[in-house]
């Protein structure tokens, strides 16, 4: 299956370099048009024509100024051509649109489903593909499809993280909000397991698509620079474009075990290209020869990302120490002060006692320290100023309920001094 091309875009250099048809974000499974077909009265014929061209339909004439005829891509299996009006100015325009949409809904072509998806929810399309030898067994093909899906999900998450913050290494920071930004993304795998497409809604996910577009091109340029000169300076400056360890590791996962892989992005026709971005972005491709540069860049990002000085407010969810007296380890569920869900910290005897007592009376604590990068920003060191924090009655009741539901976590705290 070849990547669908519009009339002005060059065909791929070979059948092996196919452009995928369909993944999405974290929502797994095959994407399907929500509900029935879109309301013909709300469909722009120009948008429908642009989507048909993008997904492989060929324009085969028609009556200029009134309608155009589109034939299905590839072996159509008897699928009928579509008549699409050029404008909505004629009395039969809505009828033609209704017939075309109904034909797409009844079509067995995966591309027809993708067109309906993009019409129902205007979405930017991100497509992944991997060039791999023909599998010798079904299990091999399934494994390749799983790798592709996992890598695509990681790449999308890296883009969403870069929207939240530019950093060489994000660790556990911002992940909750980054995942939430991908909630509306739909996934559409292509037959064969070598291609995947994501439909990213413009209303909630355009910032992710734009950031990912820039980050991928910056990564490609940084890899080229490193392979030509041996230097990693380009990776340092690429952080501002959204490049991170998370992205380089995701690209390693995409390329590893393949003969090459790539990513292409098409903007939603209904919304047009974002400001400052090309109308038709060039695909970005990576080869196995790029893997050493990507791996070393990821290791540099992990090593060089500095710790953060923070003041965290959190609810104690676990206390542990080796003896009734002395220092101990506390785990906090972060309520404010850092974009991570939990942190672990070692406290001296006095601070540990304060944390235990605060929890037993249903109060969170506030603590200052350094959020260390090498543990994924999950560990707080050089802690100071451990104090209980007053909260309203509703929050206190909720914290006390959590205590009673997890008494096994606090046996040592209750049986101590």
DRENDO-1510 file (C-alpha; in Angstrom, 1 decimal, always signed):
<recs>
REC; n; res; u; v; w
REC; 1; UNK; +0.0; +0.0; +0.0 .
REC; 2; UNK; +1.5; +3.3; -1.1 .
REC; 3; UNK; +1.2; +6.4; +0.9 .
REC; 4; UNK; -1.6; +8.5; -0.6 .
REC; 5; UNK; -0.3; +11.5; -2.5 .
REC; 6; UNK; -2.0; +14.7; -3.7 .
REC; 7; UNK; -1.5; +15.9; -7.2 .
REC; 8; UNK; +1.3; +18.3; -6.3 .
REC; 9; UNK; +3.4; +16.0; -4.0 .
REC; 10; UNK; +6.1; +13.8; -5.5 .
REC; 11; UNK; +5.6; +10.1; -5.1 .
REC; 12; UNK; +7.9; +8.2; -2.7 .
REC; 13; UNK; +11.1; +6.9; -4.2 .
REC; 14; UNK; +10.2; +3.3; -3.9 .
REC; 15; UNK; +7.4; +1.0; -2.8 .
REC; 16; UNK; +9.4; +0.2; +0.3 .
REC; 17; UNK; +9.3; +3.9; +1.4 .
REC; 18; UNK; +5.6; +4.0; +2.1 .
REC; 19; UNK; +3.8; +6.7; +4.0 .
REC; 20; UNK; +1.6; +5.2; +6.7 .
REC; 21; UNK; -2.0; +5.4; +7.0 .
REC; 22; UNK; -3.1; +5.9; +10.4 .
REC; 23; UNK; -2.0; +6.0; +14.2 .
REC; 24; UNK; -3.0; +8.4; +16.8 .
REC; 25; UNK; -2.0; +9.1; +20.3 .
REC; 26; UNK; -2.4; +7.1; +23.4 .
REC; 27; UNK; -5.9; +5.8; +22.5 .
REC; 28; UNK; -5.2; +2.3; +21.3 .
REC; 29; UNK; -7.2; +0.2; +18.9 .
REC; 30; UNK; -8.6; +1.0; +15.5 .
REC; 31; UNK; -10.0; +4.5; +15.1 .
REC; 32; UNK; -13.5; +4.7; +13.7 .
REC; 33; UNK; -15.7; +7.6; +12.6 .
REC; 34; UNK; -17.6; +8.8; +15.6 .
REC; 35; UNK; -21.3; +8.2; +15.2 .
REC; 36; UNK; -22.5; +7.9; +11.6 .
REC; 37; UNK; -21.4; +10.1; +8.7 .
REC; 38; UNK; -20.8; +13.8; +9.2 .
REC; 39; UNK; -23.7; +16.1; +8.4 .
REC; 40; UNK; -23.4; +17.0; +4.7 .
REC; 41; UNK; -24.6; +20.5; +5.4 .
REC; 42; UNK; -21.5; +21.1; +7.5 .
REC; 43; UNK; -18.9; +19.6; +5.1 .
REC; 44; UNK; -16.8; +22.0; +3.0 .
REC; 45; UNK; -16.4; +20.4; -0.5 .
REC; 46; UNK; -12.8; +21.9; -0.7 .
REC; 47; UNK; -11.9; +20.1; +2.6 .
REC; 48; UNK; -13.4; +16.9; +1.4 .
REC; 49; UNK; -11.5; +17.1; -1.9 .
REC; 50; UNK; -8.2; +17.9; -0.1 .
REC; 51; UNK; -8.7; +14.9; +2.1 .
REC; 52; UNK; -9.5; +12.6; -0.8 .
REC; 53; UNK; -6.3; +13.7; -2.6 .
REC; 54; UNK; -4.2; +13.2; +0.5 .
REC; 55; UNK; -5.5; +9.7; +1.1 .
REC; 56; UNK; -5.0; +8.5; -2.5 .
REC; 57; UNK; -8.1; +9.2; -4.4 .
REC; 58; UNK; -7.4; +10.5; -7.9 .
REC; 59; UNK; -9.3; +13.3; -9.6 .
REC; 60; UNK; -10.6; +12.2; -12.9 .
REC; 61; UNK; -12.3; +15.2; -14.4 .
REC; 62; UNK; -15.9; +16.2; -13.9 .
REC; 63; UNK; -17.8; +19.4; -14.8 .
REC; 64; UNK; -15.5; +22.3; -14.1 .
REC; 65; UNK; -17.0; +24.7; -11.6 .
REC; 66; UNK; -19.7; +22.3; -10.7 .
REC; 67; UNK; -18.3; +18.9; -9.5 .
REC; 68; UNK; -15.3; +16.6; -9.8 .
REC; 69; UNK; -15.1; +12.8; -10.0 .
REC; 70; UNK; -12.7; +11.0; -7.7 .
REC; 71; UNK; -11.6; +7.3; -8.2 .
REC; 72; UNK; -10.5; +5.2; -5.2 .
REC; 73; UNK; -6.8; +4.5; -4.5 .
REC; 74; UNK; -5.0; +1.3; -5.7 .
REC; 75; UNK; -7.0; -1.9; -6.3 .
REC; 76; UNK; -10.4; -0.6; -5.3 .
REC; 77; UNK; -12.2; -4.0; -5.3 .
REC; 78; UNK; -15.1; -2.5; -7.3 .
REC; 79; UNK; -15.4; +0.6; -5.1 .
REC; 80; UNK; -17.4; +3.3; -6.9 .
REC; 81; UNK; -16.0; +6.7; -7.8 .
REC; 82; UNK; -17.3; +9.7; -5.9 .
REC; 83; UNK; -18.9; +12.9; -7.2 .
REC; 84; UNK; -17.9; +15.9; -5.1 .
REC; 85; UNK; -19.4; +19.3; -5.8 .
REC; 86; UNK; -16.9; +22.2; -6.2 .
REC; 87; UNK; -19.1; +24.5; -4.2 .
REC; 88; UNK; -22.3; +24.4; -2.1 .
REC; 89; UNK; -23.9; +27.0; -4.4 .
REC; 90; UNK; -25.9; +24.6; -6.5 .
REC; 91; UNK; -29.3; +23.0; -5.5 .
REC; 92; UNK; -27.9; +19.5; -5.7 .
REC; 93; UNK; -24.6; +20.1; -3.9 .
REC; 94; UNK; -25.8; +18.8; -0.5 .
REC; 95; UNK; -27.2; +15.7; -2.2 .
REC; 96; UNK; -23.9; +15.0; -3.9 .
REC; 97; UNK; -22.1; +15.4; -0.6 .
REC; 98; UNK; -24.5; +13.1; +1.1 .
REC; 99; UNK; -24.0; +10.4; -1.5 .
REC; 100; UNK; -20.2; +10.8; -1.4 .
REC; 101; UNK; -20.1; +10.5; +2.4 .
REC; 102; UNK; -22.4; +7.5; +2.4 .
REC; 103; UNK; -20.2; +5.8; -0.2 .
REC; 104; UNK; -17.2; +6.4; +2.0 .
REC; 105; UNK; -19.0; +5.0; +5.1 .
REC; 106; UNK; -19.9; +1.8; +3.2 .
REC; 107; UNK; -16.4; +1.4; +1.7 .
REC; 108; UNK; -14.1; -1.3; +2.9 .
REC; 109; UNK; -11.0; +0.8; +2.2 .
REC; 110; UNK; -9.2; +1.9; +5.3 .
REC; 111; UNK; -8.5; +5.2; +3.7 .
REC; 112; UNK; -12.2; +5.9; +3.5 .
REC; 113; UNK; -12.5; +5.6; +7.2 .
REC; 114; UNK; -9.6; +8.1; +7.7 .
REC; 115; UNK; -11.3; +10.6; +5.5 .
REC; 116; UNK; -14.5; +10.4; +7.6 .
REC; 117; UNK; -12.4; +10.7; +10.8 .
REC; 118; UNK; -10.8; +13.9; +9.6 .
REC; 119; UNK; -14.1; +15.4; +8.5 .
REC; 120; UNK; -15.8; +14.6; +11.8 .
REC; 121; UNK; -13.1; +16.1; +13.9 .
REC; 122; UNK; -10.6; +18.4; +12.1 .
REC; 123; UNK; -7.3; +16.8; +12.9 .
REC; 124; UNK; -3.6; +17.1; +12.0 .
REC; 125; UNK; -2.3; +13.7; +10.8 .
REC; 126; UNK; +1.0; +12.3; +11.9 .
REC; 127; UNK; +2.1; +9.2; +10.1 .
REC; 128; UNK; +4.9; +6.7; +11.0 .
REC; 129; UNK; +6.4; +3.9; +8.9 .
REC; 130; UNK; +9.1; +1.3; +9.3 .
REC; 131; UNK; +11.0; -0.4; +6.5 .
REC; 132; UNK; +11.6; -3.9; +7.6 .
REC; 133; UNK; +12.3; -7.3; +5.9 .
REC; 134; UNK; +9.3; -9.4; +5.1 .
REC; 135; UNK; +8.3; -11.4; +8.3 .
REC; 136; UNK; +8.8; -15.1; +8.1 .
REC; 137; UNK; +6.0; -15.8; +10.6 .
REC; 138; UNK; +2.9; -14.0; +11.9 .
REC; 139; UNK; +4.4; -13.5; +15.3 .
REC; 140; UNK; +7.2; -11.5; +13.8 .
REC; 141; UNK; +4.7; -9.2; +12.0 .
REC; 142; UNK; +2.8; -8.8; +15.3 .
REC; 143; UNK; +6.0; -7.9; +17.2 .
REC; 144; UNK; +6.8; -5.2; +14.6 .
REC; 145; UNK; +3.4; -3.7; +14.8 .
REC; 146; UNK; +3.7; -3.5; +18.6 .
REC; 147; UNK; +7.1; -1.8; +18.4 .
REC; 148; UNK; +5.7; +0.7; +15.9 .
REC; 149; UNK; +2.7; +1.5; +18.1 .
REC; 150; UNK; +4.9; +1.8; +21.2 .
REC; 151; UNK; +7.4; +4.1; +19.5 .
REC; 152; UNK; +4.6; +6.3; +18.0 .
REC; 153; UNK; +3.0; +6.7; +21.5 .
REC; 154; UNK; +6.4; +7.6; +23.0 .
REC; 155; UNK; +7.0; +10.2; +20.2 .
REC; 156; UNK; +3.6; +11.8; +20.8 .
REC; 157; UNK; +4.3; +12.0; +24.5 .
REC; 158; UNK; +7.7; +13.6; +23.9 .
REC; 159; UNK; +5.9; +16.3; +21.8 .
REC; 160; UNK; +3.3; +16.8; +24.5 .
REC; 161; UNK; +6.1; +17.1; +27.2 .
REC; 162; UNK; +7.9; +19.7; +25.1 .
REC; 163; UNK; +4.7; +21.8; +25.0 .
REC; 164; UNK; +4.7; +21.8; +28.8 .
REC; 165; UNK; +8.4; +22.7; +29.1 .
REC; 166; UNK; +11.6; +22.6; +27.1 .
REC; 167; UNK; +14.2; +20.4; +28.9 .
REC; 168; UNK; +16.9; +17.9; +27.8 .
REC; 169; UNK; +15.3; +15.4; +30.2 .
REC; 170; UNK; +11.7; +15.5; +31.5 .
REC; 171; UNK; +11.8; +12.4; +33.7 .
REC; 172; UNK; +8.5; +12.2; +35.7 .
REC; 173; UNK; +7.8; +15.9; +35.3 .
REC; 174; UNK; +4.7; +17.1; +33.5 .
REC; 175; UNK; +3.6; +13.6; +32.4 .
REC; 176; UNK; +0.1; +13.8; +33.8 .
REC; 177; UNK; -0.8; +16.9; +31.9 .
REC; 178; UNK; +1.1; +15.7; +28.8 .
REC; 179; UNK; -0.9; +12.5; +28.7 .
REC; 180; UNK; -4.1; +14.5; +29.2 .
REC; 181; UNK; -3.2; +16.6; +26.2 .
REC; 182; UNK; -3.3; +13.4; +24.1 .
REC; 183; UNK; -6.7; +12.1; +25.3 .
REC; 184; UNK; -8.4; +13.1; +22.1 .
REC; 185; UNK; -5.9; +11.5; +19.7 .
REC; 186; UNK; -7.1; +8.5; +17.6 .
REC; 187; UNK; -5.0; +5.7; +16.2 .
REC; 188; UNK; -5.4; +4.0; +12.9 .
REC; 189; UNK; -3.0; +1.2; +12.0 .
REC; 190; UNK; -2.6; +0.1; +8.4 .
REC; 191; UNK; -2.6; -3.6; +7.3 .
REC; 192; UNK; +0.7; -5.3; +7.6 .
REC; 193; UNK; +1.8; -3.6; +10.8 .
REC; 194; UNK; +4.4; -1.3; +9.2 .
REC; 195; UNK; +2.5; +1.9; +9.1 .
REC; 196; UNK; +0.5; +3.9; +11.7 .
REC; 197; UNK; -1.3; +7.2; +11.7 .
REC; 198; UNK; -2.4; +9.6; +14.5 .
REC; 199; UNK; -5.3; +12.0; +14.2 .
REC; 200; UNK; -4.6; +14.9; +16.5 .
REC; 201; UNK; -7.6; +17.2; +17.0 .
REC; 202; UNK; -6.8; +20.8; +16.1 .
REC; 203; UNK; -8.7; +22.2; +19.0 .
REC; 204; UNK; -6.8; +20.3; +21.7 .
REC; 205; UNK; -3.7; +19.0; +20.1 .
REC; 206; UNK; -2.3; +21.4; +17.5 .
REC; 207; UNK; +0.3; +22.7; +19.9 .
REC; 208; UNK; +1.6; +19.1; +20.2 .
REC; 209; UNK; +1.7; +18.7; +16.4 .
REC; 210; UNK; +3.5; +22.0; +15.9 .
REC; 211; UNK; +6.1; +21.3; +18.6 .
REC; 212; UNK; +6.7; +17.7; +17.3 .
REC; 213; UNK; +7.1; +19.0; +13.8 .
REC; 214; UNK; +9.9; +21.4; +14.9 .
REC; 215; UNK; +11.5; +18.9; +17.2 .
REC; 216; UNK; +11.7; +16.2; +14.6 .
REC; 217; UNK; +13.4; +18.4; +12.1 .
REC; 218; UNK; +15.8; +19.8; +14.7 .
REC; 219; UNK; +16.7; +16.2; +15.7 .
REC; 220; UNK; +17.4; +15.3; +12.0 .
REC; 221; UNK; +19.6; +18.4; +11.7 .
REC; 222; UNK; +21.4; +17.6; +14.9 .
REC; 223; UNK; +22.1; +14.0; +13.9 .
REC; 224; UNK; +23.4; +15.1; +10.5 .
REC; 225; UNK; +25.7; +17.6; +12.3 .
REC; 226; UNK; +27.0; +15.0; +14.7 .
REC; 227; UNK; +27.7; +12.5; +12.0 .
REC; 228; UNK; +29.5; +15.0; +9.9 .
REC; 229; UNK; +31.6; +16.7; +12.7 .
REC; 230; UNK; +31.5; +14.4; +15.7 .
REC; 231; UNK; +30.2; +17.2; +17.8 .
REC; 232; UNK; +26.9; +17.4; +19.9 .
REC; 233; UNK; +26.5; +21.1; +20.0 .
REC; 234; UNK; +23.5; +21.0; +17.7 .
REC; 235; UNK; +21.7; +18.7; +20.2 .
REC; 236; UNK; +22.3; +21.3; +22.9 .
REC; 237; UNK; +20.7; +24.1; +20.9 .
REC; 238; UNK; +17.9; +21.7; +19.7 .
REC; 239; UNK; +16.4; +21.5; +23.2 .
REC; 240; UNK; +14.8; +24.9; +22.5 .
REC; 241; UNK; +12.9; +23.3; +19.6 .
REC; 242; UNK; +11.6; +20.5; +21.8 .
REC; 243; UNK; +14.3; +17.8; +21.5 .
REC; 244; UNK; +14.8; +15.8; +24.6 .
REC; 245; UNK; +16.0; +12.4; +25.9 .
REC; 246; UNK; +12.4; +11.2; +25.7 .
REC; 247; UNK; +12.3; +12.0; +21.9 .
REC; 248; UNK; +15.7; +10.6; +21.1 .
REC; 249; UNK; +14.8; +7.4; +23.0 .
REC; 250; UNK; +11.5; +7.1; +21.2 .
REC; 251; UNK; +13.2; +7.5; +17.8 .
REC; 252; UNK; +15.7; +4.8; +18.8 .
REC; 253; UNK; +12.7; +2.5; +19.5 .
REC; 254; UNK; +11.2; +3.4; +16.2 .
REC; 255; UNK; +14.3; +2.7; +14.1 .
REC; 256; UNK; +15.8; -0.2; +16.0 .
REC; 257; UNK; +15.3; -3.5; +14.2 .
REC; 258; UNK; +14.3; -1.8; +10.9 .
REC; 259; UNK; +16.0; -0.8; +7.7 .
REC; 260; UNK; +14.8; +2.7; +8.2 .
REC; 261; UNK; +11.8; +4.6; +9.5 .
REC; 262; UNK; +10.1; +8.0; +9.1 .
REC; 263; UNK; +7.5; +10.4; +10.2 .
REC; 264; UNK; +5.3; +12.6; +8.1 .
REC; 265; UNK; +2.8; +15.3; +9.1 .
REC; 266; UNK; -0.2; +16.8; +7.3 .
REC; 267; UNK; -2.1; +19.8; +8.7 .
REC; 268; UNK; -5.9; +19.6; +8.9 .
REC; 269; UNK; -7.3; +21.2; +5.7 .
REC; 270; UNK; -10.1; +22.7; +7.6 .
REC; 271; UNK; -7.7; +24.7; +9.8 .
REC; 272; UNK; -4.8; +25.3; +7.4 .
REC; 273; UNK; -1.1; +25.3; +8.4 .
REC; 274; UNK; -0.1; +26.9; +11.6 .
REC; 275; UNK; +1.7; +30.3; +11.5 .
REC; 276; UNK; +5.4; +29.9; +10.7 .
REC; 277; UNK; +5.1; +26.3; +9.5 .
REC; 278; UNK; +5.3; +25.1; +5.9 .
REC; 279; UNK; +2.0; +24.2; +4.2 .
REC; 280; UNK; +3.3; +20.8; +3.3 .
REC; 281; UNK; +6.0; +19.7; +5.8 .
REC; 282; UNK; +8.7; +17.4; +4.5 .
REC; 283; UNK; +8.8; +13.9; +6.0 .
REC; 284; UNK; +11.6; +13.2; +8.4 .
REC; 285; UNK; +13.5; +9.9; +8.0 .
REC; 286; UNK; +16.0; +8.1; +10.2 .
REC; 287; UNK; +18.2; +5.1; +9.4 .
REC; 288; UNK; +20.1; +2.5; +11.6 .
REC; 289; UNK; +23.2; +4.6; +11.0 .
REC; 290; UNK; +21.6; +7.4; +13.1 .
REC; 291; UNK; +21.2; +5.2; +16.2 .
REC; 292; UNK; +24.6; +5.8; +17.8 .
REC; 293; UNK; +24.1; +9.6; +17.6 .
REC; 294; UNK; +20.6; +9.3; +19.0 .
REC; 295; UNK; +21.7; +7.1; +21.9 .
REC; 296; UNK; +24.7; +9.3; +22.9 .
REC; 297; UNK; +22.5; +12.4; +22.7 .
REC; 298; UNK; +20.0; +10.8; +25.0 .
REC; 299; UNK; +22.7; +9.9; +27.5 .
REC; 300; UNK; +24.0; +13.5; +27.4 .
REC; 301; UNK; +20.6; +14.9; +28.1 .
REC; 302; UNK; +20.1; +12.5; +31.1 .
REC; 303; UNK; +23.6; +13.4; +32.5 .
REC; 304; UNK; +23.4; +17.2; +32.0 .
REC; 305; UNK; +19.9; +18.1; +33.0 .
REC; 306; UNK; +20.4; +20.1; +36.2 .
REC; 307; UNK; +18.4; +19.5; +39.5 .
REC; 308; UNK; +15.6; +21.9; +40.4 .
REC; 309; UNK; +15.3; +23.7; +43.7 .
REC; 310; UNK; +11.7; +23.5; +44.8 .
REC; 311; UNK; +9.3; +24.0; +47.7 .
REC; 312; UNK; +6.9; +21.1; +47.6 .
REC; 313; UNK; +3.6; +20.6; +49.4 .
REC; 314; UNK; +2.6; +17.0; +49.6 .
REC; 315; UNK; +0.6; +14.4; +51.4 .
REC; 316; UNK; +2.6; +11.6; +53.1 .
REC; 317; UNK; +1.6; +8.3; +51.6 .
REC; 318; UNK; +4.5; +6.1; +53.0 .
REC; 319; UNK; +6.9; +6.2; +55.9 .
REC; 320; UNK; +9.8; +3.7; +56.5 .
REC; 321; UNK; +12.9; +3.5; +58.7 .
REC; 322; UNK; +15.1; +0.7; +59.9 .
REC; 323; UNK; +14.7; +1.3; +63.7 .
REC; 324; UNK; +12.2; +3.1; +66.0 .
REC; 325; UNK; +14.6; +6.1; +66.2 .
REC; 326; UNK; +16.8; +7.9; +63.7 .
REC; 327; UNK; +16.3; +9.1; +60.1 .
REC; 328; UNK; +13.8; +7.6; +57.7 .
REC; 329; UNK; +12.4; +7.6; +54.2 .
REC; 330; UNK; +9.1; +9.4; +53.3 .
REC; 331; UNK; +7.1; +9.3; +50.1 .
REC; 332; UNK; +4.9; +12.2; +49.3 .
REC; 333; UNK; +2.0; +12.6; +46.9 .
REC; 334; UNK; +2.7; +16.0; +45.4 .
REC; 335; UNK; +0.0; +18.6; +45.8 .
REC; 336; UNK; +1.9; +21.7; +44.7 .
REC; 337; UNK; +5.3; +22.9; +43.9 .
REC; 338; UNK; +6.5; +20.4; +41.3 .
REC; 339; UNK; +5.1; +18.8; +38.1 .
REC; 340; UNK; +5.6; +15.2; +39.4 .
REC; 341; UNK; +3.0; +12.9; +41.0 .
REC; 342; UNK; +5.2; +11.6; +43.8 .
REC; 343; UNK; +8.6; +12.2; +45.4 .
REC; 344; UNK; +10.8; +10.3; +47.8 .
REC; 345; UNK; +12.9; +12.0; +50.4 .
REC; 346; UNK; +15.2; +11.0; +53.3 .
REC; 347; UNK; +14.6; +13.0; +56.5 .
REC; 348; UNK; +16.4; +13.2; +59.8 .
REC; 349; UNK; +14.8; +12.0; +63.0 .
REC; 350; UNK; +13.1; +15.3; +63.9 .
REC; 351; UNK; +11.8; +15.9; +60.3 .
REC; 352; UNK; +10.6; +12.3; +60.1 .
REC; 353; UNK; +8.6; +12.7; +63.3 .
REC; 354; UNK; +7.0; +15.9; +62.0 .
REC; 355; UNK; +6.0; +14.1; +58.8 .
REC; 356; UNK; +4.5; +11.1; +60.7 .
REC; 357; UNK; +2.5; +13.3; +63.1 .
REC; 358; UNK; +1.3; +15.5; +60.3 .
REC; 359; UNK; +0.0; +12.5; +58.4 .
REC; 360; UNK; -1.7; +11.0; +61.4 .
REC; 361; UNK; -3.7; +14.2; +62.0 .
REC; 362; UNK; -4.6; +14.5; +58.3 .
REC; 363; UNK; -2.2; +17.3; +57.3 .
REC; 364; UNK; +0.2; +17.6; +54.3 .
REC; 365; UNK; +3.7; +18.9; +54.8 .
REC; 366; UNK; +5.7; +21.5; +53.1 .
REC; 367; UNK; +9.4; +20.9; +52.4 .
REC; 368; UNK; +12.3; +22.5; +50.5 .
REC; 369; UNK; +15.0; +20.7; +48.6 .
REC; 370; UNK; +16.6; +19.8; +45.3 .
REC; 371; UNK; +14.6; +17.7; +42.9 .
REC; 372; UNK; +17.3; +15.3; +41.4 .
REC; 373; UNK; +17.3; +14.6; +37.7 .
REC; 374; UNK; +19.1; +11.2; +37.8 .
REC; 375; UNK; +16.2; +9.5; +39.4 .
REC; 376; UNK; +13.7; +10.9; +37.0 .
REC; 377; UNK; +13.0; +13.9; +39.2 .
REC; 378; UNK; +11.3; +11.6; +41.7 .
REC; 379; UNK; +13.8; +12.2; +44.6 .
REC; 380; UNK; +14.2; +15.2; +46.8 .
REC; 381; UNK; +17.6; +15.8; +48.4 .
REC; 382; UNK; +19.1; +18.4; +50.7 .
REC; 383; UNK; +15.7; +18.8; +52.4 .
REC; 384; UNK; +15.0; +21.5; +54.9 .
REC; 385; UNK; +12.1; +23.4; +56.5 .
REC; 386; UNK; +9.7; +20.5; +57.0 .
REC; 387; UNK; +6.5; +21.9; +58.4 .
REC; 388; UNK; +2.8; +20.8; +58.5 .
REC; 389; UNK; +0.4; +22.8; +56.3 .
REC; 390; UNK; -3.2; +23.7; +57.3 .
REC; 391; UNK; -5.9; +22.7; +54.8 .
REC; 392; UNK; -9.6; +23.1; +54.7 .
REC; 393; UNK; -11.9; +20.5; +56.3 .
REC; 394; UNK; -12.8; +18.8; +53.0 .
REC; 395; UNK; -9.2; +18.2; +52.0 .
REC; 396; UNK; -8.4; +17.0; +55.5 .
REC; 397; UNK; -11.3; +14.5; +55.5 .
REC; 398; UNK; -10.1; +13.2; +52.2 .
REC; 399; UNK; -6.5; +12.7; +53.5 .
REC; 400; UNK; -7.8; +10.9; +56.6 .
REC; 401; UNK; -9.9; +8.6; +54.5 .
REC; 402; UNK; -6.7; +7.8; +52.5 .
REC; 403; UNK; -4.9; +7.0; +55.7 .
REC; 404; UNK; -7.6; +4.5; +56.8 .
REC; 405; UNK; -7.6; +2.8; +53.4 .
REC; 406; UNK; -3.9; +2.3; +53.5 .
REC; 407; UNK; -3.1; +1.5; +57.1 .
REC; 408; UNK; -0.5; -1.1; +56.1 .
REC; 409; UNK; +1.7; +1.7; +54.8 .
REC; 410; UNK; +2.0; +3.4; +58.2 .
REC; 411; UNK; +2.6; +0.6; +60.7 .
REC; 412; UNK; +6.1; +1.8; +61.5 .
REC; 413; UNK; +4.9; +5.4; +61.9 .
REC; 414; UNK; +2.1; +4.4; +64.3 .
REC; 415; UNK; +4.3; +2.0; +66.3 .
REC; 416; UNK; +7.2; +4.3; +66.7 .
REC; 417; UNK; +7.9; +6.8; +69.3 .
</recs>
